[in-house]
């Protein structure tokens, strides 16, 4: 080997710091967008589950019947929770609004008993509400089902379009991230092409040459994901402490989802890019390495 080649081999000592930092920053941006998408989805779910259906009950039902019907409703897959709202509760609320006791004025309480129903988010869409309304009316215990159809329709349309747009943006960003990470790793591997050639010239097998680079790629990918997760947690903590209360990772499981995704992306792209980069330089002729 010439003196020029020896100098180039010496200059190609492993230096993964820039690669790790670059991949960490890319994964950090992905983590920010993924966290925003996760919180948007949870907010959408919360809004849909807060939409209330008022079930106006038949006058024939007594207190025991109302309670049994309320418990029966809870067994339906579309029901998140049900709350009994008696005619006495309604009269008390109207008294507070009017500032006078209308029951004493007219001599009786004309208001009906009702049940306030909250649905699971998956069923809080116009199409589902149609058959749910028919199902409730068919029970024989409900006179009418009241809810704000226009509000429900607007919320459903907006959240669907918003989440779809955010998901498309996340997918595009994911593809771009894959390309950038792949280019970063291949650039780092370019500086080690002479080391790969030297190992090949002394008779090392392809797997023997590839193995240390693959193991290093696993370590780098995992380290990059951990650094990205630390940056993500620190950024969200600072934002929530000094700017606005977001409660992004109120549940530990939310962070585990994001962290798992970052680790998977970091490991997958690092492994694939490193493996094919090594194989590429193994197939190249000596003159092509310069």
C-alpha positions in Angstrom: 0.0 0.0 0.0 1.4 3.4 -0.9 2.2 6.1 1.7 -0.7 8.2 0.4 -3.2 5.3 1.1 -1.7 4.8 4.5 -2.2 8.4 5.4 -5.8 8.3 4.2 -6.4 5.2 6.3 -5.1 6.9 9.4 -7.3 9.9 8.7 -10.3 7.7 8.5 -10.4 6.8 12.2 -14.0 6.3 13.4 -15.6 9.7 14.1 -19.3 9.3 14.6 -20.0 12.4 16.7 -21.2 14.5 13.9 -23.4 11.7 12.6 -24.9 11.0 16.0 -25.7 14.7 16.5 -27.2 15.1 13.1 -29.4 12.0 13.5 -30.4 13.1 17.0 -31.6 16.5 15.8 -33.6 14.9 13.0 -35.2 12.5 15.4 -35.9 15.4 17.8 -37.8 17.3 15.1 -39.8 14.1 14.3 -40.5 13.7 18.0 -41.9 17.2 18.2 -44.2 16.7 15.3 -45.3 13.2 16.5 -46.0 14.6 20.0 -48.1 17.4 18.5 -50.0 14.9 16.4 -50.6 12.6 19.4 -51.9 15.5 21.5 -54.1 16.8 18.6 -55.7 13.3 18.3 -56.3 13.2 22.1 -57.8 16.7 22.1 -60.1 15.7 19.2 -61.2 12.6 21.1 -61.8 14.7 24.3 -64.0 17.2 22.3 -66.1 14.5 20.7 -66.6 12.7 24.1 -67.8 16.0 25.7 -70.6 16.4 23.2 -73.8 15.6 25.2 -77.0 13.8 24.1 -80.1 14.6 26.0 -82.5 11.7 26.2 -86.0 12.9 27.1 -87.6 10.0 29.0 -91.1 8.8 28.9 -93.3 10.0 31.8 -94.3 6.4 32.7 -90.8 5.6 34.0 -90.4 5.8 37.8 -87.1 6.4 39.6 -86.2 2.7 39.7 -86.9 2.3 35.9 -84.8 5.3 35.1 -81.9 4.0 37.1 -82.1 0.6 35.5 -82.3 2.1 32.0 -79.3 4.3 32.8 -77.3 1.2 33.8 -78.4 -0.7 30.8 -77.2 2.2 28.5 -73.7 1.9 30.0 -73.4 -1.7 28.6 -73.6 -0.4 25.0 -70.2 0.0 23.3 -71.0 3.5 22.1 -71.7 4.9 25.6 -68.9 6.4 27.6 -71.0 7.6 30.5 -74.6 8.4 31.3 -75.9 10.8 34.0 -79.5 10.9 35.2 -81.0 14.4 35.1 -84.3 14.4 36.9 -87.2 16.8 36.5 -86.3 18.2 39.9 -82.8 18.9 38.7 -84.2 20.6 35.6 -86.6 22.7 37.7 -83.9 23.8 40.1 -81.7 24.9 37.1 -84.6 26.8 35.5 -85.3 28.5 38.8 -81.7 29.7 39.0 -82.0 31.0 35.4 -85.3 32.7 35.8 -84.8 33.9 39.4 -88.2 32.6 40.5 -89.8 29.3 41.3 -92.1 28.6 38.3 -93.3 25.3 39.9 -95.0 27.1 42.7 -96.5 29.6 40.1 -98.1 26.9 37.9 -98.6 24.3 40.6 -96.7 21.4 39.0 -93.4 20.5 37.3 -93.9 20.0 33.6 -90.3 19.2 32.8 -89.5 15.6 31.9 -86.9 13.3 33.4 -83.8 13.0 31.2 -80.5 11.2 30.9 -77.4 13.0 29.7 -75.4 10.7 27.5 -71.7 11.0 26.4 -70.5 8.8 23.6 -67.1 7.3 22.9 -65.2 9.4 20.4 -65.4 6.8 17.6 -69.3 7.0 17.6 -69.5 10.9 17.9 -69.9 11.3 14.1 -73.1 12.1 12.2 -73.5 8.7 10.6 -73.2 6.8 13.9 -75.6 9.3 15.6 -78.4 8.4 13.2 -78.5 4.7 14.1 -77.8 5.4 17.7 -80.7 7.8 17.8 -83.0 5.2 16.2 -81.8 2.5 18.6 -82.5 4.7 21.6 -86.0 5.7 20.4 -86.8 2.0 19.7 -86.2 1.1 23.4 -89.6 2.5 24.3 -88.2 4.6 27.2 -87.1 7.6 25.2 -89.4 10.3 23.8 -86.7 12.3 22.0 -83.0 12.5 21.5 -81.6 16.1 21.5 -78.2 17.2 20.4 -76.6 20.0 18.3 -76.3 18.3 14.9 -74.6 21.3 13.3 -72.0 21.6 16.0 -71.3 17.8 15.8 -71.0 17.9 12.0 -68.6 20.8 12.1 -66.4 19.3 14.8 -66.3 16.0 13.0 -65.4 17.5 9.6 -62.7 19.8 11.1 -61.0 17.2 13.2 -60.9 14.7 10.4 -59.4 17.1 7.9 -57.0 18.5 10.4 -55.7 15.2 11.6 -55.4 13.9 8.0 -53.4 16.9 7.0 -51.2 16.5 10.0 -50.7 12.8 9.3 -49.7 13.5 5.7 -47.3 16.2 6.9 -45.8 13.7 9.4 -45.5 11.1 6.7 -43.7 13.5 4.3 -41.4 14.6 7.2 -40.7 10.9 8.0 -39.6 10.2 4.4 -37.4 13.3 4.3 -35.9 12.3 7.6 -35.1 8.8 6.3 -33.3 10.4 3.3 -31.3 12.8 5.4 -30.3 10.2 8.0 -29.3 7.8 5.2 -27.2 10.5 3.5 -25.6 11.4 6.9 -24.6 7.8 7.7 -23.3 7.1 4.1 -21.2 10.3 4.4 -19.8 9.0 7.6 -19.1 5.6 6.1 -17.3 7.3 3.1 -14.5 8.3 5.4 -14.0 4.6 6.3 -13.9 3.2 2.8 -10.1 2.6 3.0 -10.4 0.7 6.3 -13.0 -1.5 4.6 -10.6 -2.1 1.7 -7.7 -2.8 4.0 -9.6 -5.5 5.9 -10.7 -7.0 2.6 -7.1 -7.1 1.3 -5.9 -9.1 4.3 -8.5 -11.8 3.7 -11.3 -10.8 6.0 -14.7 -12.2 5.1 -17.6 -9.9 4.2 -19.5 -10.6 7.4 -16.3 -10.1 9.5 -15.9 -6.7 7.9 -19.6 -5.8 8.1 -20.2 -7.0 11.7 -18.4 -4.2 13.6 -20.0 -1.5 11.5 -23.4 -3.0 12.0 -22.9 -3.2 15.8 -21.7 0.4 15.8 -24.7 1.4 13.8 -27.0 -0.2 16.4 -25.2 1.7 19.2 -25.2 5.0 17.3 -28.9 4.6 16.4 -29.8 3.9 20.0 -27.7 6.7 21.3 -29.2 9.1 18.8 -32.7 8.2 19.9 -31.9 8.6 23.6 -30.4 12.0 22.9 -33.4 13.0 20.8 -35.7 11.9 23.6 -33.8 13.9 26.2 -34.0 17.0 24.0 -37.7 16.4 23.5 -38.4 16.1 27.2 -36.2 19.1 28.1 -37.9 21.3 25.4 -41.4 20.3 26.5 -40.5 20.9 30.1 -39.2 24.4 29.3 -42.2 25.3 27.2 -44.7 24.1 29.8 -42.7 25.8 32.6 -42.2 29.2 31.0 -44.6 29.6 28.1 -47.8 27.6 28.2 -49.2 24.6 30.1 -49.6 21.8 27.6 -49.5 18.5 29.6 -48.0 16.8 26.5 -46.8 13.7 28.4 -49.3 13.7 31.2 -49.4 9.9 30.8 -46.1 8.1 30.8 -47.4 5.8 28.0 -47.5 8.7 25.6 -43.8 9.3 25.9 -43.1 5.6 25.6 -44.9 5.5 22.3 -42.8 8.4 21.0 -39.6 7.0 22.4 -40.3 3.6 20.9 -40.9 5.2 17.5 -37.6 7.2 17.7 -35.6 4.1 18.7 -37.2 2.1 15.9 -36.5 4.8 13.2 -32.9 5.4 14.5 -32.0 1.7 14.6 -33.7 0.8 11.3 -32.3 3.6 9.2 -28.8 3.3 10.8 -28.7 -0.5 10.2 -29.9 -0.4 6.6 -27.7 2.6 5.6 -24.6 1.2 7.2 -25.1 -2.3 5.9 -25.6 -1.2 2.3 -22.8 1.4 2.5 -20.3 -1.3 3.6 -21.4 -3.7 0.9 -21.1 -0.9 -1.6 -17.4 -0.3 -0.7 -16.7 -4.0 -0.6 -17.8 -4.3 -4.3 -15.9 -1.2 -5.5 -12.5 -1.5 -7.2 -9.5 0.2 -5.6 -9.3 3.0 -8.1 -13.0 3.8 -7.5 -12.4 4.6 -3.8 -10.5 7.8 -4.6 
